[in-house]
Amino acid sequence: MADTTVHLAPGPDLEPAGPLDNWSARFAELAPVVRLHASPVAQAVIRPTGQEALQRLGLPAACRLRRAEDATVIWLGPDEYLAWAADVAPHEFAASIADRVQGEAYVADASGQRTRIELGGPRAETILAHGCAIDLSPRAFGPDDVAQTLLAQAAVIVHRVPDGFAIFVRSSYADYLAAWLVDAATEYVADPTPAPLP
């Protein structure tokens, strides 16, 4: 019997499924006390061609991020940065970054590598503390700080957003981390009042 399976390629009207598409309803059950949602962004890795190029490009310092109107860039290592932006096609974003660096850095589309999750609400820091060993309090972790660490044994990149934190995780671990975050957050939905500080 002939194979009649139709394989559809992603196009303008057919976006590829994200690794957390099936989690929307479960995330919604935590609201409004805990705000948890996937935050898709186009991503590009930037590798400057040398120290002079790095200085001219104005990239952020170690463990920091730099925001602009059309993109945010974070430091990943001595010669590696991750840029991202919402509401733009990945190939267009990577091309725009490549145009901007004008040959002074290698640029590659990395949108499929990591999934971005946002966690907000008064318990966001406490929820992350269940599985993250670093101090994410405002006094130790400011608005432009970036940490590469482990969260529930998954390698992540964490930074602050206005109402909480954004977490980048390898897409192959996104489902695992979503399940862990939901489990860690569930107890606070029943008891939304933060405990008083000692």
ChimeraX commands (.cxc) that place a marker at each C-alpha (Angstrom):
marker #1 position 0.00,0.00,0.00 radius 0.5
marker #1 position 1.35,3.42,-0.95 radius 0.5
marker #1 position 2.33,5.83,1.82 radius 0.5
marker #1 position -0.25,8.65,1.76 radius 0.5
marker #1 position 1.14,10.56,4.75 radius 0.5
marker #1 position 1.29,14.30,4.11 radius 0.5
marker #1 position 4.30,16.06,5.60 radius 0.5
marker #1 position 3.77,19.78,6.10 radius 0.5
marker #1 position 6.75,22.09,6.20 radius 0.5
marker #1 position 6.52,25.17,8.45 radius 0.5
marker #1 position 5.46,28.21,6.50 radius 0.5
marker #1 position 4.04,31.65,7.17 radius 0.5
marker #1 position 0.70,30.19,8.22 radius 0.5
marker #1 position 2.04,27.09,9.98 radius 0.5
marker #1 position 4.42,27.76,12.86 radius 0.5
marker #1 position 6.36,24.80,14.27 radius 0.5
marker #1 position 5.07,23.54,17.60 radius 0.5
marker #1 position 6.96,24.83,20.61 radius 0.5
marker #1 position 8.12,22.40,23.31 radius 0.5
marker #1 position 5.74,23.95,25.86 radius 0.5
marker #1 position 2.60,24.35,23.71 radius 0.5
marker #1 position 0.84,21.65,25.72 radius 0.5
marker #1 position 1.52,23.39,29.03 radius 0.5
marker #1 position -0.59,26.54,28.53 radius 0.5
marker #1 position -3.66,25.21,30.37 radius 0.5
marker #1 position -1.60,23.94,33.31 radius 0.5
marker #1 position 0.27,27.24,33.58 radius 0.5
marker #1 position -3.07,29.10,33.54 radius 0.5
marker #1 position -4.27,27.11,36.56 radius 0.5
marker #1 position -1.54,28.75,38.67 radius 0.5
marker #1 position -2.64,32.31,37.85 radius 0.5
marker #1 position -2.93,34.92,39.18 radius 0.5
marker #1 position -0.77,33.98,42.17 radius 0.5
marker #1 position 1.98,32.45,40.06 radius 0.5
marker #1 position 2.43,33.68,36.51 radius 0.5
marker #1 position 4.20,31.09,34.40 radius 0.5
marker #1 position 4.30,31.07,30.61 radius 0.5
marker #1 position 6.47,30.25,27.65 radius 0.5
marker #1 position 7.91,33.39,26.07 radius 0.5
marker #1 position 9.05,32.56,22.53 radius 0.5
marker #1 position 11.85,34.74,21.19 radius 0.5
marker #1 position 14.15,34.72,18.19 radius 0.5
marker #1 position 17.71,34.01,19.29 radius 0.5
marker #1 position 21.13,34.46,17.76 radius 0.5
marker #1 position 24.58,33.53,19.02 radius 0.5
marker #1 position 27.26,36.18,18.52 radius 0.5
marker #1 position 30.99,35.35,18.55 radius 0.5
marker #1 position 33.26,38.39,18.02 radius 0.5
marker #1 position 36.23,37.85,15.70 radius 0.5
marker #1 position 38.70,39.35,18.17 radius 0.5
marker #1 position 39.21,41.62,21.17 radius 0.5
marker #1 position 39.06,44.82,19.11 radius 0.5
marker #1 position 35.79,43.76,17.52 radius 0.5
marker #1 position 34.38,42.91,20.94 radius 0.5
marker #1 position 35.13,46.42,22.21 radius 0.5
marker #1 position 33.69,48.12,19.12 radius 0.5
marker #1 position 30.45,46.13,19.27 radius 0.5
marker #1 position 29.67,47.36,22.79 radius 0.5
marker #1 position 28.64,43.93,24.06 radius 0.5
marker #1 position 27.81,43.46,27.76 radius 0.5
marker #1 position 30.36,42.65,30.45 radius 0.5
marker #1 position 30.64,39.22,32.06 radius 0.5
marker #1 position 27.43,37.97,33.71 radius 0.5
marker #1 position 25.49,41.01,32.51 radius 0.5
marker #1 position 22.92,41.88,29.87 radius 0.5
marker #1 position 22.40,44.92,27.68 radius 0.5
marker #1 position 18.94,45.97,26.48 radius 0.5
marker #1 position 18.18,47.94,23.35 radius 0.5
marker #1 position 14.85,48.79,21.72 radius 0.5
marker #1 position 15.00,45.88,19.29 radius 0.5
marker #1 position 17.12,43.26,21.07 radius 0.5
marker #1 position 18.64,42.13,24.35 radius 0.5
marker #1 position 22.15,40.66,24.53 radius 0.5
marker #1 position 23.63,38.58,27.35 radius 0.5
marker #1 position 27.14,37.38,28.05 radius 0.5
marker #1 position 27.58,33.59,27.84 radius 0.5
marker #1 position 31.37,33.38,27.95 radius 0.5
marker #1 position 34.58,35.24,27.07 radius 0.5
marker #1 position 33.78,35.20,23.34 radius 0.5
marker #1 position 30.12,34.20,23.17 radius 0.5
marker #1 position 26.90,36.20,23.53 radius 0.5
marker #1 position 23.22,35.44,23.10 radius 0.5
marker #1 position 20.92,38.04,21.55 radius 0.5
marker #1 position 17.15,37.74,21.47 radius 0.5
marker #1 position 13.99,39.61,20.52 radius 0.5
marker #1 position 10.27,38.90,20.47 radius 0.5
marker #1 position 7.86,39.27,17.56 radius 0.5
marker #1 position 10.41,38.71,14.80 radius 0.5
marker #1 position 11.11,35.69,12.61 radius 0.5
marker #1 position 14.30,33.87,13.70 radius 0.5
marker #1 position 16.02,34.05,10.29 radius 0.5
marker #1 position 15.22,37.76,10.01 radius 0.5
marker #1 position 16.57,38.44,13.47 radius 0.5
marker #1 position 19.84,36.60,12.85 radius 0.5
marker #1 position 20.24,38.43,9.53 radius 0.5
marker #1 position 19.65,41.80,11.18 radius 0.5
marker #1 position 22.27,41.06,13.85 radius 0.5
marker #1 position 24.73,39.92,11.17 radius 0.5
marker #1 position 24.15,43.18,9.27 radius 0.5
marker #1 position 24.73,45.18,12.42 radius 0.5
marker #1 position 28.06,43.56,13.36 radius 0.5
marker #1 position 29.36,44.02,9.78 radius 0.5
marker #1 position 31.71,41.05,9.72 radius 0.5
marker #1 position 33.22,41.69,13.15 radius 0.5
marker #1 position 31.47,38.68,14.65 radius 0.5
marker #1 position 30.17,35.30,13.64 radius 0.5
marker #1 position 26.35,35.19,13.97 radius 0.5
marker #1 position 24.16,32.08,13.92 radius 0.5
marker #1 position 20.44,31.55,14.40 radius 0.5
marker #1 position 20.03,29.73,17.73 radius 0.5
marker #1 position 16.26,29.99,18.15 radius 0.5
marker #1 position 15.72,26.24,18.33 radius 0.5
marker #1 position 18.37,25.64,20.98 radius 0.5
marker #1 position 16.70,27.16,24.01 radius 0.5
marker #1 position 13.18,27.76,25.27 radius 0.5
marker #1 position 12.42,30.92,27.26 radius 0.5
marker #1 position 10.05,30.70,30.23 radius 0.5
marker #1 position 8.89,33.61,32.40 radius 0.5
marker #1 position 8.02,33.14,36.07 radius 0.5
marker #1 position 6.32,36.00,37.91 radius 0.5
marker #1 position 4.39,36.82,41.04 radius 0.5
marker #1 position 5.30,37.40,44.70 radius 0.5
marker #1 position 6.59,33.83,45.12 radius 0.5
marker #1 position 8.82,33.69,42.02 radius 0.5
marker #1 position 12.09,33.99,43.92 radius 0.5
marker #1 position 11.00,31.42,46.51 radius 0.5
marker #1 position 9.95,28.95,43.83 radius 0.5
marker #1 position 13.34,29.19,42.13 radius 0.5
marker #1 position 15.09,28.81,45.50 radius 0.5
marker #1 position 13.68,25.28,45.73 radius 0.5
marker #1 position 16.01,24.18,42.95 radius 0.5
marker #1 position 18.65,26.87,42.52 radius 0.5
marker #1 position 21.62,27.37,44.85 radius 0.5
marker #1 position 22.46,30.98,43.97 radius 0.5
marker #1 position 21.07,34.05,45.71 radius 0.5
marker #1 position 18.48,35.66,43.42 radius 0.5
marker #1 position 17.37,38.31,45.90 radius 0.5
marker #1 position 17.33,41.91,44.60 radius 0.5
marker #1 position 20.31,42.85,46.79 radius 0.5
marker #1 position 22.47,40.17,45.17 radius 0.5
marker #1 position 20.96,39.85,41.69 radius 0.5
marker #1 position 20.12,43.12,39.98 radius 0.5
marker #1 position 18.02,43.91,36.90 radius 0.5
marker #1 position 20.95,43.60,34.46 radius 0.5
marker #1 position 22.61,40.58,36.07 radius 0.5
marker #1 position 22.65,37.20,34.32 radius 0.5
marker #1 position 23.42,33.82,35.86 radius 0.5
marker #1 position 24.20,30.53,34.20 radius 0.5
marker #1 position 23.36,27.93,36.82 radius 0.5
marker #1 position 21.44,24.76,37.56 radius 0.5
marker #1 position 17.73,24.80,38.28 radius 0.5
marker #1 position 16.40,21.41,39.36 radius 0.5
marker #1 position 19.60,19.94,37.86 radius 0.5
marker #1 position 18.87,21.48,34.44 radius 0.5
marker #1 position 21.37,23.98,33.01 radius 0.5
marker #1 position 19.65,27.37,32.67 radius 0.5
marker #1 position 20.31,31.05,32.05 radius 0.5
marker #1 position 18.38,33.34,34.43 radius 0.5
marker #1 position 17.77,37.08,34.39 radius 0.5
marker #1 position 15.21,39.43,35.88 radius 0.5
marker #1 position 12.11,40.77,34.13 radius 0.5
marker #1 position 9.80,43.45,35.61 radius 0.5
marker #1 position 7.59,40.98,37.52 radius 0.5
marker #1 position 9.97,38.11,38.15 radius 0.5
marker #1 position 12.48,36.08,36.18 radius 0.5
marker #1 position 13.11,34.80,32.67 radius 0.5
marker #1 position 14.69,31.37,32.30 radius 0.5
marker #1 position 16.39,30.00,29.19 radius 0.5
marker #1 position 16.65,26.21,29.15 radius 0.5
marker #1 position 17.75,23.81,26.44 radius 0.5
marker #1 position 14.61,22.93,24.48 radius 0.5
marker #1 position 15.12,19.22,25.12 radius 0.5
marker #1 position 14.78,19.95,28.87 radius 0.5
marker #1 position 11.87,22.41,28.58 radius 0.5
marker #1 position 9.16,19.85,29.30 radius 0.5
marker #1 position 11.04,18.54,32.34 radius 0.5
marker #1 position 11.60,22.05,33.72 radius 0.5
marker #1 position 7.97,23.06,33.12 radius 0.5
marker #1 position 6.82,20.05,35.16 radius 0.5
marker #1 position 9.25,20.94,37.94 radius 0.5
marker #1 position 8.16,24.60,38.03 radius 0.5
marker #1 position 4.47,23.67,38.14 radius 0.5
marker #1 position 5.12,21.22,40.98 radius 0.5
marker #1 position 7.21,23.77,42.92 radius 0.5
marker #1 position 4.59,26.50,42.41 radius 0.5
marker #1 position 1.47,24.50,43.27 radius 0.5
marker #1 position 1.79,24.83,47.05 radius 0.5
marker #1 position 1.86,28.62,46.79 radius 0.5
marker #1 position -1.39,28.77,44.85 radius 0.5
marker #1 position -3.16,27.35,47.90 radius 0.5
marker #1 position -1.28,29.79,50.19 radius 0.5
marker #1 position -0.60,32.95,48.19 radius 0.5
marker #1 position 0.57,35.14,51.11 radius 0.5
marker #1 position 4.37,35.41,51.29 radius 0.5
marker #1 position 5.80,34.49,54.69 radius 0.5
marker #1 position 6.97,37.51,56.74 radius 0.5
marker #1 position 10.68,38.23,56.71 radius 0.5
marker #1 position 12.53,37.34,59.93 radius 0.5
marker link #1:1,2 radius 0.2
marker link #1:2,3 radius 0.2
marker link #1:3,4 radius 0.2
marker link #1:4,5 radius 0.2
marker link #1:5,6 radius 0.2
marker link #1:6,7 radius 0.2
marker link #1:7,8 radius 0.2
marker link #1:8,9 radius 0.2
marker link #1:9,10 radius 0.2
marker link #1:10,11 radius 0.2
marker link #1:11,12 radius 0.2
marker link #1:12,13 radius 0.2
marker link #1:13,14 radius 0.2
marker link #1:14,15 radius 0.2
marker link #1:15,16 radius 0.2
marker link #1:16,17 radius 0.2
marker link #1:17,18 radius 0.2
marker link #1:18,19 radius 0.2
marker link #1:19,20 radius 0.2
marker link #1:20,21 radius 0.2
marker link #1:21,22 radius 0.2
marker link #1:22,23 radius 0.2
marker link #1:23,24 radius 0.2
marker link #1:24,25 radius 0.2
marker link #1:25,26 radius 0.2
marker link #1:26,27 radius 0.2
marker link #1:27,28 radius 0.2
marker link #1:28,29 radius 0.2
marker link #1:29,30 radius 0.2
marker link #1:30,31 radius 0.2
marker link #1:31,32 radius 0.2
marker link #1:32,33 radius 0.2
marker link #1:33,34 radius 0.2
marker link #1:34,35 radius 0.2
marker link #1:35,36 radius 0.2
marker link #1:36,37 radius 0.2
marker link #1:37,38 radius 0.2
marker link #1:38,39 radius 0.2
marker link #1:39,40 radius 0.2
marker link #1:40,41 radius 0.2
marker link #1:41,42 radius 0.2
marker link #1:42,43 radius 0.2
marker link #1:43,44 radius 0.2
marker link #1:44,45 radius 0.2
marker link #1:45,46 radius 0.2
marker link #1:46,47 radius 0.2
marker link #1:47,48 radius 0.2
marker link #1:48,49 radius 0.2
marker link #1:49,50 radius 0.2
marker link #1:50,51 radius 0.2
marker link #1:51,52 radius 0.2
marker link #1:52,53 radius 0.2
marker link #1:53,54 radius 0.2
marker link #1:54,55 radius 0.2
marker link #1:55,56 radius 0.2
marker link #1:56,57 radius 0.2
marker link #1:57,58 radius 0.2
marker link #1:58,59 radius 0.2
marker link #1:59,60 radius 0.2
marker link #1:60,61 radius 0.2
marker link #1:61,62 radius 0.2
marker link #1:62,63 radius 0.2
marker link #1:63,64 radius 0.2
marker link #1:64,65 radius 0.2
marker link #1:65,66 radius 0.2
marker link #1:66,67 radius 0.2
marker link #1:67,68 radius 0.2
marker link #1:68,69 radius 0.2
marker link #1:69,70 radius 0.2
marker link #1:70,71 radius 0.2
marker link #1:71,72 radius 0.2
marker link #1:72,73 radius 0.2
marker link #1:73,74 radius 0.2
marker link #1:74,75 radius 0.2
marker link #1:75,76 radius 0.2
marker link #1:76,77 radius 0.2
marker link #1:77,78 radius 0.2
marker link #1:78,79 radius 0.2
marker link #1:79,80 radius 0.2
marker link #1:80,81 radius 0.2
marker link #1:81,82 radius 0.2
marker link #1:82,83 radius 0.2
marker link #1:83,84 radius 0.2
marker link #1:84,85 radius 0.2
marker link #1:85,86 radius 0.2
marker link #1:86,87 radius 0.2
marker link #1:87,88 radius 0.2
marker link #1:88,89 radius 0.2
marker link #1:89,90 radius 0.2
marker link #1:90,91 radius 0.2
marker link #1:91,92 radius 0.2
marker link #1:92,93 radius 0.2
marker link #1:93,94 radius 0.2
marker link #1:94,95 radius 0.2
marker link #1:95,96 radius 0.2
marker link #1:96,97 radius 0.2
marker link #1:97,98 radius 0.2
marker link #1:98,99 radius 0.2
marker link #1:99,100 radius 0.2
marker link #1:100,101 radius 0.2
marker link #1:101,102 radius 0.2
marker link #1:102,103 radius 0.2
marker link #1:103,104 radius 0.2
marker link #1:104,105 radius 0.2
marker link #1:105,106 radius 0.2
marker link #1:106,107 radius 0.2
marker link #1:107,108 radius 0.2
marker link #1:108,109 radius 0.2
marker link #1:109,110 radius 0.2
marker link #1:110,111 radius 0.2
marker link #1:111,112 radius 0.2
marker link #1:112,113 radius 0.2
marker link #1:113,114 radius 0.2
marker link #1:114,115 radius 0.2
marker link #1:115,116 radius 0.2
marker link #1:116,117 radius 0.2
marker link #1:117,118 radius 0.2
marker link #1:118,119 radius 0.2
marker link #1:119,120 radius 0.2
marker link #1:120,121 radius 0.2
marker link #1:121,122 radius 0.2
marker link #1:122,123 radius 0.2
marker link #1:123,124 radius 0.2
marker link #1:124,125 radius 0.2
marker link #1:125,126 radius 0.2
marker link #1:126,127 radius 0.2
marker link #1:127,128 radius 0.2
marker link #1:128,129 radius 0.2
marker link #1:129,130 radius 0.2
marker link #1:130,131 radius 0.2
marker link #1:131,132 radius 0.2
marker link #1:132,133 radius 0.2
marker link #1:133,134 radius 0.2
marker link #1:134,135 radius 0.2
marker link #1:135,136 radius 0.2
marker link #1:136,137 radius 0.2
marker link #1:137,138 radius 0.2
marker link #1:138,139 radius 0.2
marker link #1:139,140 radius 0.2
marker link #1:140,141 radius 0.2
marker link #1:141,142 radius 0.2
marker link #1:142,143 radius 0.2
marker link #1:143,144 radius 0.2
marker link #1:144,145 radius 0.2
marker link #1:145,146 radius 0.2
marker link #1:146,147 radius 0.2
marker link #1:147,148 radius 0.2
marker link #1:148,149 radius 0.2
marker link #1:149,150 radius 0.2
marker link #1:150,151 radius 0.2
marker link #1:151,152 radius 0.2
marker link #1:152,153 radius 0.2
marker link #1:153,154 radius 0.2
marker link #1:154,155 radius 0.2
marker link #1:155,156 radius 0.2
marker link #1:156,157 radius 0.2
marker link #1:157,158 radius 0.2
marker link #1:158,159 radius 0.2
marker link #1:159,160 radius 0.2
marker link #1:160,161 radius 0.2
marker link #1:161,162 radius 0.2
marker link #1:162,163 radius 0.2
marker link #1:163,164 radius 0.2
marker link #1:164,165 radius 0.2
marker link #1:165,166 radius 0.2
marker link #1:166,167 radius 0.2
marker link #1:167,168 radius 0.2
marker link #1:168,169 radius 0.2
marker link #1:169,170 radius 0.2
marker link #1:170,171 radius 0.2
marker link #1:171,172 radius 0.2
marker link #1:172,173 radius 0.2
marker link #1:173,174 radius 0.2
marker link #1:174,175 radius 0.2
marker link #1:175,176 radius 0.2
marker link #1:176,177 radius 0.2
marker link #1:177,178 radius 0.2
marker link #1:178,179 radius 0.2
marker link #1:179,180 radius 0.2
marker link #1:180,181 radius 0.2
marker link #1:181,182 radius 0.2
marker link #1:182,183 radius 0.2
marker link #1:183,184 radius 0.2
marker link #1:184,185 radius 0.2
marker link #1:185,186 radius 0.2
marker link #1:186,187 radius 0.2
marker link #1:187,188 radius 0.2
marker link #1:188,189 radius 0.2
marker link #1:189,190 radius 0.2
marker link #1:190,191 radius 0.2
marker link #1:191,192 radius 0.2
marker link #1:192,193 radius 0.2
marker link #1:193,194 radius 0.2
marker link #1:194,195 radius 0.2
marker link #1:195,196 radius 0.2
marker link #1:196,197 radius 0.2
marker link #1:197,198 radius 0.2
view
